[in-house]
Amino acid sequence: MASYIEPHQYTLKRTVSCCGVGLHTGRTVNLTIKPAPANSGIRFLRSDLLGKPEIPARAENVVDTTLATTIGHGRNRISTTEHLMAALRGSGIDNAEVDLDSHEVPIMDGSAKPFIHLLKRGGRSKQQALRKILRITKPLSFTAEGKSIRIEPYDGFKVTGRIHFDNELINEQVYSLDVDQERFCKEIASARTFGFVEQVEYLWQKGLALGGTLDNTIAIHWDRRSILNEDGLRFDDEFIRHKVLDLIGDLALLGSPVLGHVFADRSGHGLHLGLMKTIADNPDCWEYVKFQKRGDCLLRQVVEHTRNAGDCLTPFFVPGTENVNQQPACAA
């Protein structure tokens, strides 16, 4: 069943803060999320830098997708944005200012759950401005190195993900859900990031993942039949649920809720960016839908044709992202 999308924009009622460590630096990070005006979107600010430079959380600002999603403007960077962005989208927050004193969003427990709790403490405040929604009207796809992701028209936001690892623990996992606030919080938010033990050891040797511990990462044993975490898995299929979480967080960089069904086959951050580029490059395959008030009534949809709306999602190529071979397809 298609999920309901609220017509009004939302921000936080009050400022909230937390403290954690960066996954790669292992350094302490202080994060503060503040209310923001309507139509301002999600904006990251680096309070540790002179002038507190701002980086809007938009797909055109993605500068790297290696191991995590990193956005940047000029020389300034914010990495590992996906879990927080998923929590903001899953909580129905359209506008917020995210203040960080480091270039990494804290990893917390490796999931979006701590950010969900933080946002619940902040509460939601309805704004007068009405939402603009990106509606997919024709199928779009992106493939690279035998992996694929596509999005099709759908009256709601639905995600279907599939992963396959040649081992006994994960093997093949598939998960699908219509995304709304309740289901996101119950079924997706607490799924943690994961990695193979030898991969983590390799990253340590390279000076990366210095903040990675069993408190924030599912560590898959060398035998591929078990994990090292004593508390076990939160879901039998926690691995694919976390992949779905990452996808929701990355697609939040489109800047508005999406009406469409996403099918992701062994995808990662690079493919997510590839799909967003494909959407931007094919304005005849989507349109913006706007809510509008007329008298005392709230009209559900007013369509803004994408030949004009396309200026908001101009085609973009950002140096420094993963090298993937784009093969877009748009069909009627």
C-alpha positions in Angstrom: 0.0 0.0 0.0 1.4 3.4 -0.9 2.6 5.6 2.0 1.0 8.9 2.9 3.1 12.1 2.4 2.2 15.0 4.6 1.6 18.2 2.7 3.4 20.7 5.0 7.1 21.1 5.6 8.5 20.4 9.0 11.5 21.5 11.1 12.5 20.9 14.7 10.8 22.5 17.7 14.0 22.9 19.6 17.7 22.6 19.3 19.2 19.2 20.2 22.8 18.0 20.5 24.9 14.8 20.9 28.5 13.7 21.0 30.2 10.7 19.4 33.2 9.7 17.5 34.1 9.8 13.8 34.2 6.4 12.2 37.4 7.0 10.3 39.3 9.5 12.5 38.2 8.1 15.9 38.0 11.7 17.1 35.3 13.1 19.3 32.6 15.0 17.3 30.0 17.4 18.7 26.8 17.6 16.6 23.9 20.1 17.1 20.7 20.1 15.0 18.8 23.4 15.0 15.4 24.5 13.6 15.6 26.1 10.1 13.3 28.3 8.0 11.0 26.8 5.5 12.4 26.0 2.0 16.0 26.0 3.4 16.5 22.3 3.3 19.1 20.4 5.3 22.4 22.5 5.7 25.6 21.4 7.3 27.9 23.9 9.0 31.5 23.4 10.1 31.7 25.3 13.4 35.4 24.3 13.7 36.3 26.3 10.7 36.6 30.1 10.3 33.3 31.6 9.2 31.4 28.4 9.8 31.2 27.5 6.1 27.9 26.0 5.0 27.4 22.9 2.8 23.9 22.2 1.7 22.9 18.5 1.8 22.3 18.2 -2.0 23.3 15.6 -4.5 25.3 18.1 -6.6 27.5 18.6 -3.5 28.6 14.9 -3.3 32.4 14.8 -3.8 33.2 11.2 -2.7 31.3 7.9 -2.3 34.2 5.7 -1.0 33.1 3.8 2.1 30.6 6.6 2.9 28.9 9.6 1.3 30.8 12.8 1.5 29.5 16.2 0.6 31.6 19.3 0.1 31.9 22.8 -1.1 35.3 24.2 -2.1 37.9 22.7 0.3 35.3 22.0 3.0 33.9 18.5 3.6 31.4 16.5 5.6 31.6 12.8 5.5 29.4 9.8 6.5 26.2 11.8 6.0 23.9 8.9 5.1 22.7 7.7 8.6 21.8 11.2 9.7 20.2 12.0 6.4 18.1 8.8 6.6 17.0 9.7 10.1 16.0 13.2 9.0 14.0 11.9 6.1 12.6 9.0 8.1 11.5 11.5 10.8 9.8 13.8 8.3 12.2 16.7 8.8 12.5 19.0 5.7 14.5 21.9 7.1 17.4 21.8 9.7 20.8 23.3 10.4 23.4 20.6 11.3 26.4 22.1 13.2 29.5 19.9 13.4 33.0 20.6 14.9 34.6 18.0 12.6 34.5 16.8 9.0 32.7 13.5 10.1 29.2 12.9 11.3 29.6 10.8 14.4 29.0 7.1 13.8 27.1 6.6 17.1 26.0 2.9 17.1 26.4 2.4 13.4 22.7 2.9 12.7 20.2 5.8 12.4 18.5 4.9 15.7 20.4 7.3 18.0 19.6 10.2 15.5 16.0 9.2 15.6 16.0 9.4 19.4 17.7 12.8 19.1 15.2 14.1 16.7 12.3 12.9 18.8 13.8 14.9 21.7 13.8 18.0 19.4 10.2 17.4 18.3 8.6 18.4 15.0 7.2 21.8 14.2 4.8 22.2 11.2 5.7 25.1 8.9 3.3 27.1 6.8 5.2 26.3 3.6 3.9 23.3 1.6 6.1 20.5 0.3 7.3 19.9 -3.2 7.6 16.3 -4.1 9.7 14.7 -6.9 7.5 12.2 -8.7 9.0 9.7 -11.1 6.8 9.4 -14.3 9.0 7.0 -16.3 11.4 4.2 -15.3 15.1 5.2 -14.9 18.0 2.9 -14.3 21.8 3.0 -13.7 24.2 0.0 -13.9 27.9 -0.4 -13.1 30.1 -3.4 -12.8 27.3 -5.9 -12.8 25.3 -4.0 -10.1 22.2 -2.1 -10.8 19.6 0.3 -9.4 16.4 1.6 -10.9 13.4 3.6 -10.0 9.9 3.3 -11.4 6.6 5.3 -11.0 4.8 4.5 -7.8 2.2 6.3 -5.7 4.4 6.5 -2.6 8.1 5.9 -1.7 9.0 2.2 -1.8 12.4 0.6 -1.6 13.3 -3.0 -2.5 16.9 -4.0 -1.9 18.9 -7.2 -2.6 22.4 -8.2 -1.6 24.3 -11.4 -2.2 27.5 -12.5 -0.5 29.0 -15.9 -1.2 29.0 -17.0 2.5 26.8 -18.9 4.9 26.0 -15.9 7.1 24.6 -13.5 4.6 24.1 -15.4 1.3 21.2 -13.6 -0.4 18.9 -11.2 1.4 16.0 -9.2 0.0 14.0 -6.6 1.8 11.1 -4.4 0.6 9.0 -1.8 2.3 6.8 1.3 1.8 8.7 3.9 3.7 6.9 6.0 6.2 7.9 7.3 9.6 6.5 4.4 11.6 8.0 1.6 9.5 11.3 3.4 9.1 11.7 3.6 12.9 10.6 0.1 13.6 12.2 -1.8 10.7 15.1 0.2 9.3 16.6 2.8 11.7 18.4 0.4 14.1 20.1 -1.7 11.4 23.9 -1.3 11.8 26.7 -1.0 9.4 28.8 -4.1 8.9 32.1 -5.3 7.6 34.4 -8.3 7.4 37.1 -8.5 10.1 40.0 -8.5 7.7 38.6 -5.5 5.9 38.4 -3.6 9.1 42.0 -4.6 9.9 43.1 -3.4 6.4 41.4 0.0 7.0 43.1 0.3 10.3 46.5 -0.2 8.6 45.6 2.5 6.2 44.7 4.9 9.0 41.0 4.6 8.4 38.1 3.2 10.5 40.0 4.3 13.6 36.7 4.8 15.4 35.3 1.4 14.4 34.5 -0.9 17.3 32.1 -3.7 18.1 29.8 -1.0 19.6 29.2 0.6 16.2 29.9 -2.1 13.5 28.8 -5.6 12.9 32.1 -7.5 12.5 31.7 -10.6 10.4 34.0 -13.5 11.6 36.7 -14.9 9.4 34.7 -18.2 9.1 31.8 -16.2 7.5 29.3 -18.1 9.6 29.1 -15.9 12.7 29.7 -12.3 14.0 32.1 -11.2 16.7 29.4 -9.0 18.4 28.3 -10.7 21.6 24.9 -9.2 21.5 24.2 -10.8 18.1 22.1 -9.3 15.3 19.2 -7.0 15.8 17.4 -8.6 12.8 18.1 -11.9 11.0 18.4 -9.8 7.8 20.1 -6.8 9.4 22.6 -6.6 6.6 20.1 -5.8 3.8 18.1 -3.5 6.1 21.2 -1.4 6.7 21.7 -1.2 2.9 18.2 0.1 2.6 18.9 2.6 5.3 22.0 3.9 3.4 19.9 4.2 0.2 17.2 6.2 2.0 19.8 8.5 3.4 21.6 9.0 0.1 18.4 9.7 -1.9 17.4 12.3 0.7 20.1 14.4 -1.0 17.7 14.9 -3.8 16.3 17.6 -1.5 12.6 16.6 -1.5 10.4 13.6 -0.8 10.3 11.1 -3.7 7.3 9.3 -5.2 8.7 6.2 -6.8 9.7 2.5 -6.2 13.5 2.0 -6.0 15.0 -1.4 -6.8 18.6 -1.8 -5.7 20.6 -4.9 -6.6 23.9 -5.0 -4.7 24.1 -1.2 -4.7 26.2 1.1 -2.7 26.9 4.8 -2.4 28.4 5.1 -5.8 25.3 3.6 -7.5 23.0 5.7 -5.4 24.8 8.8 -6.8 24.7 7.3 -10.3 20.9 7.0 -10.0 20.6 10.6 -8.8 22.7 11.8 -11.7 20.5 9.8 -14.1 17.4 11.5 -12.6 18.9 14.9 -13.0 20.0 14.1 -16.6 16.5 13.0 -17.6 13.9 15.7 -16.7 11.4 14.2 -19.0 11.1 11.2 -16.7 10.0 13.0 -13.6 8.1 16.1 -12.4 7.6 18.1 -9.3 4.3 17.9 -7.5 3.4 20.8 -5.3 0.6 21.0 -2.7 -1.3 24.3 -2.9 -4.0 26.0 -0.8 -7.1 27.4 -2.4 -9.3 29.1 0.0 -9.9 26.8 2.9 -9.1 23.7 0.9 -5.7 22.0 0.4 -5.3 20.7 -3.1 -3.4 17.5 -3.1 -1.4 18.1 -6.3 -0.4 20.9 -8.6 2.1 19.7 -11.2 5.1 21.9 -12.1 6.4 20.8 -15.5 10.0 19.6 -15.2 11.2 21.6 -18.2 11.1 24.5 -15.8 11.6 22.5 -12.5 14.6 20.8 -14.0 16.7 23.9 -13.2 16.5 22.7 -9.6 18.2 19.4 -10.5 20.6 20.4 -13.1 22.9 17.7 -14.5 26.0 17.4 -12.5 29.4 15.7 -12.6 31.5 16.0 -9.5 35.3 15.2 -9.6 36.5 12.7 -7.0 33.5 10.4 -7.0 33.8 6.7 -7.7 34.6 5.9 -11.3 31.4 4.2 -12.5 30.3 3.6 -16.1 26.9 5.3 -16.5 24.3 3.4 -18.5 21.0 5.2 -18.0 17.8 4.1 -19.5 14.5 5.9 -19.7 11.5 4.1 -21.1 7.9 5.0 -21.5 
